[in-house]
Amino acid sequence: MNVKPTRCYPMTLAAISLLCLGLMTPTWAQSQSDSLKMGELELLDGSSSSDTSASKLPPLQYHNGIPYITGGIGSDEASAFKEQRKDFPLSLNFGQQVGARTAFAADVQIVIRDQDDNSLFNINSEGPYCLIDLEPGQYTLYATYMGDTKSRNIDLSQGEAVAIDVIWPADLSDGSVQDLAEDLKQEFF
């Protein structure tokens, strides 16, 4: 009996998970993938698992059928978000003034309404960045952080990426932070 030797390629746990979910195929199963390096996997969309910025992003999520990615905690993930902005029609970036600089803001409620005032998108960001794959059109963004809501009009055109920075002041004018601190003191002390 003749047995053909099989090559073994090292795989990371993440790559094995993606393979099992059917989101990628091993390079040894695709004859057209000869240009990839040993151990590298090819995603079904044709990109490589070694694409560093894309692989450092959190997973793609959906709300009402709208794809988005939110996060950006840590320097590697923040860099990946900055590199991927151009690939999404809408990039939201959240911060809060702290003295002369701007600090990241997370847990921002994001609501996007269409031109007929229908709510299309409503999530809480898991970090200071949110990349959203919205269709071209006119929208209104409502971003709420620590009880303070900011709104922006958005006009998305085909093939153009729009980045919106939403920055809150250090001392939010409605006093919600101070009120929360006082409520917690009374409840726990």
mmCIF file of the C-alpha atoms, coordinates in Angstrom:
data_MODEL
# 
_entry.id   MODEL 
# 
loop_
_atom_site.group_PDB 
_atom_site.id 
_atom_site.type_symbol 
_atom_site.label_atom_id 
_atom_site.label_alt_id 
_atom_site.label_comp_id 
_atom_site.label_asym_id 
_atom_site.label_entity_id 
_atom_site.label_seq_id 
_atom_site.pdbx_PDB_ins_code 
_atom_site.Cartn_x 
_atom_site.Cartn_y 
_atom_site.Cartn_z 
_atom_site.occupancy 
_atom_site.B_iso_or_equiv 
_atom_site.pdbx_formal_charge 
_atom_site.auth_seq_id 
_atom_site.auth_comp_id 
_atom_site.auth_asym_id 
_atom_site.auth_atom_id 
_atom_site.pdbx_PDB_model_num 
ATOM 1   C CA . MET A 1 1   ? 0.000   0.000  0.000  1.00 0.00 ? 1   MET A CA 1 
ATOM 2   C CA . ASN A 1 2   ? 1.416   3.387  -1.041 1.00 0.00 ? 2   ASN A CA 1 
ATOM 3   C CA . VAL A 1 3   ? 0.708   6.256  1.312  1.00 0.00 ? 3   VAL A CA 1 
ATOM 4   C CA . LYS A 1 4   ? 1.411   9.797  0.164  1.00 0.00 ? 4   LYS A CA 1 
ATOM 5   C CA . PRO A 1 5   ? 3.041   11.973 2.814  1.00 0.00 ? 5   PRO A CA 1 
ATOM 6   C CA . THR A 1 6   ? 0.909   14.935 3.900  1.00 0.00 ? 6   THR A CA 1 
ATOM 7   C CA . ARG A 1 7   ? 2.293   18.363 4.761  1.00 0.00 ? 7   ARG A CA 1 
ATOM 8   C CA . CYS A 1 8   ? 1.314   19.773 8.102  1.00 0.00 ? 8   CYS A CA 1 
ATOM 9   C CA . TYR A 1 9   ? 0.818   23.504 8.414  1.00 0.00 ? 9   TYR A CA 1 
ATOM 10  C CA . PRO A 1 10  ? 0.835   25.251 11.775 1.00 0.00 ? 10  PRO A CA 1 
ATOM 11  C CA . MET A 1 11  ? -2.453  26.959 12.618 1.00 0.00 ? 11  MET A CA 1 
ATOM 12  C CA . THR A 1 12  ? -3.460  29.318 15.382 1.00 0.00 ? 12  THR A CA 1 
ATOM 13  C CA . LEU A 1 13  ? -6.522  28.625 17.510 1.00 0.00 ? 13  LEU A CA 1 
ATOM 14  C CA . ALA A 1 14  ? -8.258  31.620 15.880 1.00 0.00 ? 14  ALA A CA 1 
ATOM 15  C CA . ALA A 1 15  ? -7.522  30.225 12.404 1.00 0.00 ? 15  ALA A CA 1 
ATOM 16  C CA . ILE A 1 16  ? -8.868  26.815 13.399 1.00 0.00 ? 16  ILE A CA 1 
ATOM 17  C CA . SER A 1 17  ? -12.044 28.479 14.710 1.00 0.00 ? 17  SER A CA 1 
ATOM 18  C CA . LEU A 1 18  ? -12.552 30.420 11.475 1.00 0.00 ? 18  LEU A CA 1 
ATOM 19  C CA . LEU A 1 19  ? -11.935 27.255 9.487  1.00 0.00 ? 19  LEU A CA 1 
ATOM 20  C CA . CYS A 1 20  ? -14.541 25.350 11.504 1.00 0.00 ? 20  CYS A CA 1 
ATOM 21  C CA . LEU A 1 21  ? -17.064 28.171 11.067 1.00 0.00 ? 21  LEU A CA 1 
ATOM 22  C CA . GLY A 1 22  ? -16.576 27.991 7.307  1.00 0.00 ? 22  GLY A CA 1 
ATOM 23  C CA . LEU A 1 23  ? -15.200 31.531 7.076  1.00 0.00 ? 23  LEU A CA 1 
ATOM 24  C CA . MET A 1 24  ? -11.851 30.450 5.623  1.00 0.00 ? 24  MET A CA 1 
ATOM 25  C CA . THR A 1 25  ? -10.295 27.606 3.748  1.00 0.00 ? 25  THR A CA 1 
ATOM 26  C CA . PRO A 1 26  ? -6.858  26.099 4.272  1.00 0.00 ? 26  PRO A CA 1 
ATOM 27  C CA . THR A 1 27  ? -4.303  27.009 1.611  1.00 0.00 ? 27  THR A CA 1 
ATOM 28  C CA . TRP A 1 28  ? -3.528  23.340 1.014  1.00 0.00 ? 28  TRP A CA 1 
ATOM 29  C CA . ALA A 1 29  ? -7.099  22.880 -0.224 1.00 0.00 ? 29  ALA A CA 1 
ATOM 30  C CA . GLN A 1 30  ? -6.875  25.573 -2.860 1.00 0.00 ? 30  GLN A CA 1 
ATOM 31  C CA . SER A 1 31  ? -4.538  25.196 -5.801 1.00 0.00 ? 31  SER A CA 1 
ATOM 32  C CA . GLN A 1 32  ? -4.765  28.908 -6.662 1.00 0.00 ? 32  GLN A CA 1 
ATOM 33  C CA . SER A 1 33  ? -3.342  29.889 -3.272 1.00 0.00 ? 33  SER A CA 1 
ATOM 34  C CA . ASP A 1 34  ? 0.284   29.048 -4.076 1.00 0.00 ? 34  ASP A CA 1 
ATOM 35  C CA . SER A 1 35  ? 1.370   32.626 -3.429 1.00 0.00 ? 35  SER A CA 1 
ATOM 36  C CA . LEU A 1 36  ? 0.517   32.382 0.274  1.00 0.00 ? 36  LEU A CA 1 
ATOM 37  C CA . LYS A 1 37  ? 3.177   31.392 2.766  1.00 0.00 ? 37  LYS A CA 1 
ATOM 38  C CA . MET A 1 38  ? 3.199   28.089 4.589  1.00 0.00 ? 38  MET A CA 1 
ATOM 39  C CA . GLY A 1 39  ? 0.729   28.078 7.463  1.00 0.00 ? 39  GLY A CA 1 
ATOM 40  C CA . GLU A 1 40  ? -1.137  31.084 6.171  1.00 0.00 ? 40  GLU A CA 1 
ATOM 41  C CA . LEU A 1 41  ? -4.858  30.766 5.563  1.00 0.00 ? 41  LEU A CA 1 
ATOM 42  C CA . GLU A 1 42  ? -6.943  32.409 2.916  1.00 0.00 ? 42  GLU A CA 1 
ATOM 43  C CA . LEU A 1 43  ? -10.280 33.948 3.854  1.00 0.00 ? 43  LEU A CA 1 
ATOM 44  C CA . LEU A 1 44  ? -13.191 33.167 1.569  1.00 0.00 ? 44  LEU A CA 1 
ATOM 45  C CA . ASP A 1 45  ? -13.234 36.788 0.416  1.00 0.00 ? 45  ASP A CA 1 
ATOM 46  C CA . GLY A 1 46  ? -9.724  36.267 -0.994 1.00 0.00 ? 46  GLY A CA 1 
ATOM 47  C CA . SER A 1 47  ? -7.822  38.124 1.711  1.00 0.00 ? 47  SER A CA 1 
ATOM 48  C CA . SER A 1 48  ? -5.079  36.516 3.744  1.00 0.00 ? 48  SER A CA 1 
ATOM 49  C CA . SER A 1 49  ? -5.161  35.715 7.456  1.00 0.00 ? 49  SER A CA 1 
ATOM 50  C CA . SER A 1 50  ? -1.915  37.632 7.773  1.00 0.00 ? 50  SER A CA 1 
ATOM 51  C CA . ASP A 1 51  ? -3.633  40.935 6.976  1.00 0.00 ? 51  ASP A CA 1 
ATOM 52  C CA . THR A 1 52  ? -2.521  42.474 10.251 1.00 0.00 ? 52  THR A CA 1 
ATOM 53  C CA . SER A 1 53  ? -4.921  45.376 10.644 1.00 0.00 ? 53  SER A CA 1 
ATOM 54  C CA . ALA A 1 54  ? -8.041  43.422 9.706  1.00 0.00 ? 54  ALA A CA 1 
ATOM 55  C CA . SER A 1 55  ? -7.112  40.511 11.958 1.00 0.00 ? 55  SER A CA 1 
ATOM 56  C CA . LYS A 1 56  ? -6.766  42.834 14.971 1.00 0.00 ? 56  LYS A CA 1 
ATOM 57  C CA . LEU A 1 57  ? -10.318 44.121 14.634 1.00 0.00 ? 57  LEU A CA 1 
ATOM 58  C CA . PRO A 1 58  ? -13.190 42.746 16.722 1.00 0.00 ? 58  PRO A CA 1 
ATOM 59  C CA . PRO A 1 59  ? -15.682 40.582 14.822 1.00 0.00 ? 59  PRO A CA 1 
ATOM 60  C CA . LEU A 1 60  ? -18.215 42.060 12.414 1.00 0.00 ? 60  LEU A CA 1 
ATOM 61  C CA . GLN A 1 61  ? -21.665 42.466 13.985 1.00 0.00 ? 61  GLN A CA 1 
ATOM 62  C CA . TYR A 1 62  ? -25.085 43.357 12.571 1.00 0.00 ? 62  TYR A CA 1 
ATOM 63  C CA . HIS A 1 63  ? -27.975 45.540 13.704 1.00 0.00 ? 63  HIS A CA 1 
ATOM 64  C CA . ASN A 1 64  ? -31.093 45.543 11.495 1.00 0.00 ? 64  ASN A CA 1 
ATOM 65  C CA . GLY A 1 65  ? -28.944 43.995 8.759  1.00 0.00 ? 65  GLY A CA 1 
ATOM 66  C CA . ILE A 1 66  ? -26.371 46.808 8.930  1.00 0.00 ? 66  ILE A CA 1 
ATOM 67  C CA . PRO A 1 67  ? -22.785 45.512 9.351  1.00 0.00 ? 67  PRO A CA 1 
ATOM 68  C CA . TYR A 1 68  ? -20.599 47.300 11.898 1.00 0.00 ? 68  TYR A CA 1 
ATOM 69  C CA . ILE A 1 69  ? -17.500 46.871 14.033 1.00 0.00 ? 69  ILE A CA 1 
ATOM 70  C CA . THR A 1 70  ? -17.002 48.643 17.338 1.00 0.00 ? 70  THR A CA 1 
ATOM 71  C CA . GLY A 1 71  ? -14.055 48.720 19.726 1.00 0.00 ? 71  GLY A CA 1 
ATOM 72  C CA . GLY A 1 72  ? -10.587 50.227 19.662 1.00 0.00 ? 72  GLY A CA 1 
ATOM 73  C CA . ILE A 1 73  ? -9.424  49.489 23.180 1.00 0.00 ? 73  ILE A CA 1 
ATOM 74  C CA . GLY A 1 74  ? -5.633  49.131 23.207 1.00 0.00 ? 74  GLY A CA 1 
ATOM 75  C CA . SER A 1 75  ? -3.078  50.571 20.802 1.00 0.00 ? 75  SER A CA 1 
ATOM 76  C CA . ASP A 1 76  ? -3.067  47.607 18.361 1.00 0.00 ? 76  ASP A CA 1 
ATOM 77  C CA . GLU A 1 77  ? -6.832  47.587 17.997 1.00 0.00 ? 77  GLU A CA 1 
ATOM 78  C CA . ALA A 1 78  ? -6.969  51.415 17.740 1.00 0.00 ? 78  ALA A CA 1 
ATOM 79  C CA . SER A 1 79  ? -4.368  51.319 14.953 1.00 0.00 ? 79  SER A CA 1 
ATOM 80  C CA . ALA A 1 80  ? -6.343  48.635 13.129 1.00 0.00 ? 80  ALA A CA 1 
ATOM 81  C CA . PHE A 1 81  ? -9.498  50.769 13.286 1.00 0.00 ? 81  PHE A CA 1 
ATOM 82  C CA . LYS A 1 82  ? -7.637  53.793 11.922 1.00 0.00 ? 82  LYS A CA 1 
ATOM 83  C CA . GLU A 1 83  ? -6.284  51.718 9.013  1.00 0.00 ? 83  GLU A CA 1 
ATOM 84  C CA . GLN A 1 84  ? -9.702  50.226 8.172  1.00 0.00 ? 84  GLN A CA 1 
ATOM 85  C CA . ARG A 1 85  ? -11.690 53.518 8.209  1.00 0.00 ? 85  ARG A CA 1 
ATOM 86  C CA . LYS A 1 86  ? -11.322 53.912 4.450  1.00 0.00 ? 86  LYS A CA 1 
ATOM 87  C CA . ASP A 1 87  ? -13.095 50.579 3.865  1.00 0.00 ? 87  ASP A CA 1 
ATOM 88  C CA . PHE A 1 88  ? -16.326 51.632 5.614  1.00 0.00 ? 88  PHE A CA 1 
ATOM 89  C CA . PRO A 1 89  ? -18.704 54.389 4.478  1.00 0.00 ? 89  PRO A CA 1 
ATOM 90  C CA . LEU A 1 90  ? -19.008 55.749 8.046  1.00 0.00 ? 90  LEU A CA 1 
ATOM 91  C CA . SER A 1 91  ? -16.396 55.941 10.790 1.00 0.00 ? 91  SER A CA 1 
ATOM 92  C CA . LEU A 1 92  ? -17.380 57.301 14.202 1.00 0.00 ? 92  LEU A CA 1 
ATOM 93  C CA . ASN A 1 93  ? -14.725 58.343 16.706 1.00 0.00 ? 93  ASN A CA 1 
ATOM 94  C CA . PHE A 1 94  ? -15.633 59.228 20.315 1.00 0.00 ? 94  PHE A CA 1 
ATOM 95  C CA . GLY A 1 95  ? -13.701 61.245 22.874 1.00 0.00 ? 95  GLY A CA 1 
ATOM 96  C CA . GLN A 1 96  ? -13.958 63.470 25.918 1.00 0.00 ? 96  GLN A CA 1 
ATOM 97  C CA . GLN A 1 97  ? -11.864 66.581 26.620 1.00 0.00 ? 97  GLN A CA 1 
ATOM 98  C CA . VAL A 1 98  ? -9.435  66.124 29.482 1.00 0.00 ? 98  VAL A CA 1 
ATOM 99  C CA . GLY A 1 99  ? -7.463  69.315 29.910 1.00 0.00 ? 99  GLY A CA 1 
ATOM 100 C CA . ALA A 1 100 ? -5.618  70.077 26.672 1.00 0.00 ? 100 ALA A CA 1 
ATOM 101 C CA . ARG A 1 101 ? -6.041  66.575 25.233 1.00 0.00 ? 101 ARG A CA 1 
ATOM 102 C CA . THR A 1 102 ? -8.871  64.273 24.201 1.00 0.00 ? 102 THR A CA 1 
ATOM 103 C CA . ALA A 1 103 ? -9.355  60.915 25.927 1.00 0.00 ? 103 ALA A CA 1 
ATOM 104 C CA . PHE A 1 104 ? -11.154 57.966 24.377 1.00 0.00 ? 104 PHE A CA 1 
ATOM 105 C CA . ALA A 1 105 ? -14.837 57.575 25.232 1.00 0.00 ? 105 ALA A CA 1 
ATOM 106 C CA . ALA A 1 106 ? -16.551 54.177 25.211 1.00 0.00 ? 106 ALA A CA 1 
ATOM 107 C CA . ASP A 1 107 ? -20.052 52.892 25.944 1.00 0.00 ? 107 ASP A CA 1 
ATOM 108 C CA . VAL A 1 108 ? -21.579 55.550 23.705 1.00 0.00 ? 108 VAL A CA 1 
ATOM 109 C CA . GLN A 1 109 ? -25.152 54.930 22.583 1.00 0.00 ? 109 GLN A CA 1 
ATOM 110 C CA . ILE A 1 110 ? -25.319 55.359 18.800 1.00 0.00 ? 110 ILE A CA 1 
ATOM 111 C CA . VAL A 1 111 ? -28.664 55.974 17.099 1.00 0.00 ? 111 VAL A CA 1 
ATOM 112 C CA . ILE A 1 112 ? -28.871 56.634 13.365 1.00 0.00 ? 112 ILE A CA 1 
ATOM 113 C CA . ARG A 1 113 ? -32.121 57.788 11.752 1.00 0.00 ? 113 ARG A CA 1 
ATOM 114 C CA . ASP A 1 114 ? -32.883 58.049 8.046  1.00 0.00 ? 114 ASP A CA 1 
ATOM 115 C CA . GLN A 1 115 ? -34.235 61.175 6.327  1.00 0.00 ? 115 GLN A CA 1 
ATOM 116 C CA . ASP A 1 116 ? -37.818 60.083 7.196  1.00 0.00 ? 116 ASP A CA 1 
ATOM 117 C CA . ASP A 1 117 ? -36.825 59.945 10.906 1.00 0.00 ? 117 ASP A CA 1 
ATOM 118 C CA . ASN A 1 118 ? -36.995 56.132 11.039 1.00 0.00 ? 118 ASN A CA 1 
ATOM 119 C CA . SER A 1 119 ? -34.530 54.592 13.482 1.00 0.00 ? 119 SER A CA 1 
ATOM 120 C CA . LEU A 1 120 ? -32.206 52.291 11.487 1.00 0.00 ? 120 LEU A CA 1 
ATOM 121 C CA . PHE A 1 121 ? -29.374 51.694 13.914 1.00 0.00 ? 121 PHE A CA 1 
ATOM 122 C CA . ASN A 1 122 ? -29.231 51.635 17.727 1.00 0.00 ? 122 ASN A CA 1 
ATOM 123 C CA . ILE A 1 123 ? -26.254 50.128 19.576 1.00 0.00 ? 123 ILE A CA 1 
ATOM 124 C CA . ASN A 1 124 ? -23.826 50.869 22.404 1.00 0.00 ? 124 ASN A CA 1 
ATOM 125 C CA . SER A 1 125 ? -20.227 51.181 21.263 1.00 0.00 ? 125 SER A CA 1 
ATOM 126 C CA . GLU A 1 126 ? -17.739 48.854 22.911 1.00 0.00 ? 126 GLU A CA 1 
ATOM 127 C CA . GLY A 1 127 ? -14.909 51.333 22.405 1.00 0.00 ? 127 GLY A CA 1 
ATOM 128 C CA . PRO A 1 128 ? -14.030 54.745 21.008 1.00 0.00 ? 128 PRO A CA 1 
ATOM 129 C CA . TYR A 1 129 ? -14.427 53.649 17.352 1.00 0.00 ? 129 TYR A CA 1 
ATOM 130 C CA . CYS A 1 130 ? -17.361 52.394 15.326 1.00 0.00 ? 130 CYS A CA 1 
ATOM 131 C CA . LEU A 1 131 ? -17.152 51.481 11.635 1.00 0.00 ? 131 LEU A CA 1 
ATOM 132 C CA . ILE A 1 132 ? -20.565 51.200 9.945  1.00 0.00 ? 132 ILE A CA 1 
ATOM 133 C CA . ASP A 1 133 ? -21.393 49.913 6.475  1.00 0.00 ? 133 ASP A CA 1 
ATOM 134 C CA . LEU A 1 134 ? -24.369 52.159 5.658  1.00 0.00 ? 134 LEU A CA 1 
ATOM 135 C CA . GLU A 1 135 ? -25.867 52.610 2.207  1.00 0.00 ? 135 GLU A CA 1 
ATOM 136 C CA . PRO A 1 136 ? -25.441 56.031 0.535  1.00 0.00 ? 136 PRO A CA 1 
ATOM 137 C CA . GLY A 1 137 ? -28.026 58.521 1.782  1.00 0.00 ? 137 GLY A CA 1 
ATOM 138 C CA . GLN A 1 138 ? -28.794 61.238 4.297  1.00 0.00 ? 138 GLN A CA 1 
ATOM 139 C CA . TYR A 1 139 ? -28.916 60.368 7.977  1.00 0.00 ? 139 TYR A CA 1 
ATOM 140 C CA . THR A 1 140 ? -28.901 61.934 11.427 1.00 0.00 ? 140 THR A CA 1 
ATOM 141 C CA . LEU A 1 141 ? -26.558 60.579 14.085 1.00 0.00 ? 141 LEU A CA 1 
ATOM 142 C CA . TYR A 1 142 ? -27.380 60.811 17.793 1.00 0.00 ? 142 TYR A CA 1 
ATOM 143 C CA . ALA A 1 143 ? -24.488 59.881 20.088 1.00 0.00 ? 143 ALA A CA 1 
ATOM 144 C CA . THR A 1 144 ? -25.122 59.802 23.844 1.00 0.00 ? 144 THR A CA 1 
ATOM 145 C CA . TYR A 1 145 ? -22.309 59.628 26.395 1.00 0.00 ? 145 TYR A CA 1 
ATOM 146 C CA . MET A 1 146 ? -22.899 59.971 30.146 1.00 0.00 ? 146 MET A CA 1 
ATOM 147 C CA . GLY A 1 147 ? -26.364 61.417 29.549 1.00 0.00 ? 147 GLY A CA 1 
ATOM 148 C CA . ASP A 1 148 ? -25.228 64.070 27.046 1.00 0.00 ? 148 ASP A CA 1 
ATOM 149 C CA . THR A 1 149 ? -26.483 63.659 23.447 1.00 0.00 ? 149 THR A CA 1 
ATOM 150 C CA . LYS A 1 150 ? -24.766 65.168 20.413 1.00 0.00 ? 150 LYS A CA 1 
ATOM 151 C CA . SER A 1 151 ? -26.305 65.078 16.946 1.00 0.00 ? 151 SER A CA 1 
ATOM 152 C CA . ARG A 1 152 ? -24.742 65.321 13.477 1.00 0.00 ? 152 ARG A CA 1 
ATOM 153 C CA . ASN A 1 153 ? -26.192 65.295 9.983  1.00 0.00 ? 153 ASN A CA 1 
ATOM 154 C CA . ILE A 1 154 ? -24.515 62.749 7.714  1.00 0.00 ? 154 ILE A CA 1 
ATOM 155 C CA . ASP A 1 155 ? -24.500 62.685 3.910  1.00 0.00 ? 155 ASP A CA 1 
ATOM 156 C CA . LEU A 1 156 ? -22.989 59.458 2.563  1.00 0.00 ? 156 LEU A CA 1 
ATOM 157 C CA . SER A 1 157 ? -22.055 59.259 -1.118 1.00 0.00 ? 157 SER A CA 1 
ATOM 158 C CA . GLN A 1 158 ? -21.178 56.105 -3.065 1.00 0.00 ? 158 GLN A CA 1 
ATOM 159 C CA . GLY A 1 159 ? -17.490 55.219 -2.726 1.00 0.00 ? 159 GLY A CA 1 
ATOM 160 C CA . GLU A 1 160 ? -16.630 57.960 -0.206 1.00 0.00 ? 160 GLU A CA 1 
ATOM 161 C CA . ALA A 1 161 ? -15.712 57.316 3.422  1.00 0.00 ? 161 ALA A CA 1 
ATOM 162 C CA . VAL A 1 162 ? -16.940 59.819 6.018  1.00 0.00 ? 162 VAL A CA 1 
ATOM 163 C CA . ALA A 1 163 ? -15.268 60.134 9.450  1.00 0.00 ? 163 ALA A CA 1 
ATOM 164 C CA . ILE A 1 164 ? -17.089 61.930 12.240 1.00 0.00 ? 164 ILE A CA 1 
ATOM 165 C CA . ASP A 1 165 ? -15.430 62.867 15.529 1.00 0.00 ? 165 ASP A CA 1 
ATOM 166 C CA . VAL A 1 166 ? -17.795 63.391 18.463 1.00 0.00 ? 166 VAL A CA 1 
ATOM 167 C CA . ILE A 1 167 ? -16.090 65.031 21.447 1.00 0.00 ? 167 ILE A CA 1 
ATOM 168 C CA . TRP A 1 168 ? -17.750 65.723 24.797 1.00 0.00 ? 168 TRP A CA 1 
ATOM 169 C CA . PRO A 1 169 ? -16.534 68.368 27.266 1.00 0.00 ? 169 PRO A CA 1 
ATOM 170 C CA . ALA A 1 170 ? -14.631 67.406 30.417 1.00 0.00 ? 170 ALA A CA 1 
ATOM 171 C CA . ASP A 1 171 ? -17.464 68.599 32.646 1.00 0.00 ? 171 ASP A CA 1 
ATOM 172 C CA . LEU A 1 172 ? -20.736 67.562 31.045 1.00 0.00 ? 172 LEU A CA 1 
ATOM 173 C CA . SER A 1 173 ? -23.141 70.486 31.337 1.00 0.00 ? 173 SER A CA 1 
ATOM 174 C CA . ASP A 1 174 ? -26.162 68.519 32.559 1.00 0.00 ? 174 ASP A CA 1 
ATOM 175 C CA . GLY A 1 175 ? -24.398 67.520 35.788 1.00 0.00 ? 175 GLY A CA 1 
ATOM 176 C CA . SER A 1 176 ? -25.176 63.831 35.287 1.00 0.00 ? 176 SER A CA 1 
ATOM 177 C CA . VAL A 1 177 ? -21.702 62.718 36.376 1.00 0.00 ? 177 VAL A CA 1 
ATOM 178 C CA . GLN A 1 178 ? -21.881 64.718 39.614 1.00 0.00 ? 178 GLN A CA 1 
ATOM 179 C CA . ASP A 1 179 ? -25.460 63.528 40.263 1.00 0.00 ? 179 ASP A CA 1 
ATOM 180 C CA . LEU A 1 180 ? -24.426 59.899 39.732 1.00 0.00 ? 180 LEU A CA 1 
ATOM 181 C CA . ALA A 1 181 ? -21.498 60.264 42.146 1.00 0.00 ? 181 ALA A CA 1 
ATOM 182 C CA . GLU A 1 182 ? -23.812 61.768 44.800 1.00 0.00 ? 182 GLU A CA 1 
ATOM 183 C CA . ASP A 1 183 ? -26.417 59.024 44.286 1.00 0.00 ? 183 ASP A CA 1 
ATOM 184 C CA . LEU A 1 184 ? -23.779 56.304 44.678 1.00 0.00 ? 184 LEU A CA 1 
ATOM 185 C CA . LYS A 1 185 ? -22.414 57.927 47.873 1.00 0.00 ? 185 LYS A CA 1 
ATOM 186 C CA . GLN A 1 186 ? -25.881 58.023 49.419 1.00 0.00 ? 186 GLN A CA 1 
ATOM 187 C CA . GLU A 1 187 ? -26.675 54.447 48.387 1.00 0.00 ? 187 GLU A CA 1 
ATOM 188 C CA . PHE A 1 188 ? -23.454 52.805 49.549 1.00 0.00 ? 188 PHE A CA 1 
ATOM 189 C CA . PHE A 1 189 ? -22.245 54.957 52.466 1.00 0.00 ? 189 PHE A CA 1 
# 
